[in-house]
């Protein structure tokens, strides 16, 4: 019984594959704009989570008074 051959190159991740397709289909400016938009979405989600947490803390403090 023979051992399976070992791959010499790493298999790219799904994210790497998407970025490769993206680079073929979009210009540099479009890629930058999309990444900036996604960064903004993530930052908005973080701020919304922080607002919910702050509201919860304030409501708990109000009930203790």
C-alpha positions in Angstrom: 0.0 0.0 0.0 1.4 3.4 -1.0 1.1 6.6 0.9 -0.9 9.4 -0.7 1.3 12.0 -2.4 2.0 15.1 -0.4 0.9 18.5 -1.9 3.8 20.9 -2.4 1.6 24.0 -2.4 -1.0 25.1 0.1 -4.7 25.0 -0.9 -5.9 28.6 -1.0 -8.7 29.5 1.4 -12.2 30.4 0.2 -11.4 34.0 1.1 -8.2 33.9 -1.0 -10.2 32.4 -3.9 -12.9 35.2 -3.7 -10.2 37.8 -3.6 -8.6 36.3 -6.7 -11.9 36.4 -8.6 -12.6 39.9 -7.3 -9.2 41.1 -8.7 -10.1 39.7 -12.1 -13.6 41.3 -12.2 -13.1 44.7 -10.5 -10.7 47.5 -10.9 -8.5 48.5 -8.0 -10.7 51.5 -7.1 -13.8 49.2 -6.9 -12.0 46.7 -4.7 -11.0 49.5 -2.3 -14.5 51.0 -2.2 -16.0 47.6 -1.5 -13.5 46.9 1.3 -14.1 50.4 2.8 -17.8 49.8 2.7 -17.5 46.5 4.4 -15.3 48.0 7.1 -18.0 50.7 7.6 -20.6 48.0 8.0 -18.5 46.2 10.6 -17.9 49.4 12.5 -21.6 50.3 12.5 -22.4 46.8 13.9 -19.8 47.3 16.6 -21.3 50.7 17.5 -24.8 49.3 17.6 -23.7 46.5 19.9 -22.0 49.1 22.2 -25.2 51.2 22.2 -27.3 48.2 23.3 -24.8 47.4 26.0 -24.7 51.0 27.3 -28.6 51.1 27.3 -28.7 47.8 29.3 -26.2 49.2 31.8 -28.1 52.5 32.2 -31.4 50.6 32.7 -29.8 48.4 35.4 -28.4 51.5 37.1 -31.8 53.2 37.0 -33.5 50.1 38.6 -31.0 50.0 41.5 -31.6 53.7 42.4 
